[in-house]
């Protein structure tokens, strides 16, 4: 995968395909551009805990497969039990996390990918999957 648009399209199509396949209609999706940088973000609210677990595992599997195809350095790690703090308040807990840093060599692009199984700290029954991708063109990582 070389072009930025191909990268964005591949990741977007992977998530959208899974949402259609599992008939999940309760989700939000954002795509924003600033200069030549892009963010993609989904919050996915599966109907059952089993569906949530399957979606999380499937998204991680798909993203690992796609990330392995990149001409560059890819780092990923998975973890359990984290927290999301916003404005000095612990708002959410992270049940599971897949996080990846990606350094494409040609073109020189930095990407940050995370897939989180999140839970509302105050409304325990509220759980979802968030998928966030930041793509930074001409990242300072490549300047000498």
GIPEWO-V257015 format. One record per pair of residues at least 12 apart in sequence whose C-alpha atoms are under 8 Angstrom apart, sorted by the first residue. I is the first residue (numbers start at 1). J is the second residue. D is the distance in Angstrom with one decimal. If there is no record, write none. Layout:
((I,J,D) (I,J,D))
This chain:
((1,69,6.7) (1,70,5.7) (1,71,7.1) (2,70,7.7) (2,71,7.5) (2,106,6.6) (2,107,6.8) (3,107,7.2) (4,107,8.0) (10,66,7.9) (11,63,7.5) (11,66,7.7) (12,40,7.9) (14,62,7.2) (15,59,7.2) (18,55,7.8) (24,44,7.9) (24,45,7.6) (24,46,6.3) (24,47,7.7) (26,44,6.5) (26,45,5.5) (26,46,7.1) (27,42,6.8) (27,43,5.4) (27,44,4.4) (27,45,5.7) (28,41,7.9) (28,42,5.4) (28,43,5.2) (28,44,6.7) (29,41,5.6) (29,42,4.4) (29,43,6.7) (30,42,6.5) (36,136,7.4) (36,137,6.1) (37,134,7.7) (37,135,5.7) (37,136,4.9) (37,137,5.8) (38,134,6.0) (38,135,5.2) (38,136,6.8) (39,132,7.3) (39,133,5.5) (39,134,4.5) (39,135,6.2) (40,131,7.9) (40,132,5.8) (40,133,5.1) (40,134,6.7) (41,130,7.2) (41,131,5.5) (41,132,4.4) (41,133,6.4) (42,129,7.9) (42,130,5.6) (42,131,5.1) (42,132,6.6) (43,128,6.6) (43,129,5.7) (43,130,4.5) (43,131,6.6) (44,128,5.6) (44,129,5.1) (44,130,6.2) (45,127,7.0) (45,128,4.8) (45,129,6.6) (46,128,6.8) (52,128,7.0) (52,129,7.2) (56,115,7.5) (56,116,7.8) (56,117,7.0) (56,129,6.8) (59,115,7.7) (60,98,6.8) (60,115,7.2) (67,102,7.9) (70,104,6.8) (71,104,5.8) (71,105,6.3) (71,106,7.3) (72,102,7.3) (72,103,5.4) (72,104,4.4) (72,105,5.1) (72,106,7.9) (73,102,5.9) (73,103,5.0) (73,104,6.6) (73,105,7.9) (74,100,7.0) (74,101,5.9) (74,102,4.6) (74,103,6.4) (75,100,5.4) (75,101,5.2) (75,102,6.4) (76,98,7.1) (76,99,5.5) (76,100,4.1) (76,101,6.4) (77,98,5.9) (77,99,5.5) (77,100,6.5) (78,96,7.4) (78,97,5.4) (78,98,4.5) (78,99,6.4) (79,96,5.7) (79,97,5.1) (79,98,6.7) (80,94,7.1) (80,95,5.6) (80,96,4.5) (80,97,6.2) (81,93,7.0) (81,94,5.3) (81,95,4.9) (81,96,6.2) (82,94,4.5) (82,95,6.7) (82,96,7.7) (90,121,7.6) (91,120,6.7) (91,121,5.8) (91,122,7.7) (92,118,6.6) (92,119,5.6) (92,120,4.7) (92,121,4.8) (93,118,5.8) (93,119,5.3) (93,120,6.5) (93,121,6.1) (94,116,6.5) (94,117,5.9) (94,118,4.6) (94,119,6.4) (95,116,7.5) (95,117,5.4) (95,118,5.9) (95,119,7.1) (96,116,5.8) (96,117,5.2) (96,118,7.5) (97,114,7.1) (97,115,5.8) (97,116,4.6) (97,117,6.5) (98,114,5.6) (98,115,5.1) (98,116,6.5) (99,112,7.6) (99,113,5.7) (99,114,4.3) (99,115,6.5) (100,112,5.8) (100,113,5.0) (100,114,6.3) (101,113,6.5) (108,137,6.5) (108,138,5.8) (108,139,7.0) (108,142,6.7) (109,135,6.9) (109,136,5.7) (109,137,4.6) (109,138,5.9) (109,139,6.0) (110,135,5.9) (110,136,5.1) (110,137,6.5) (110,138,7.8) (110,139,5.9) (110,141,7.7) (111,133,7.0) (111,134,5.5) (111,135,4.5) (111,136,6.1) (112,132,7.9) (112,133,5.6) (112,134,5.1) (112,135,6.7) (113,131,7.5) (113,132,5.8) (113,133,4.5) (113,134,6.6) (114,130,7.8) (114,131,5.8) (114,132,5.4) (114,133,6.6) (115,129,6.9) (115,130,5.7) (115,131,4.6) (115,132,6.6) (116,129,5.5) (116,130,5.2) (116,131,6.6) (117,129,4.6) (117,130,6.6) (118,130,7.2))
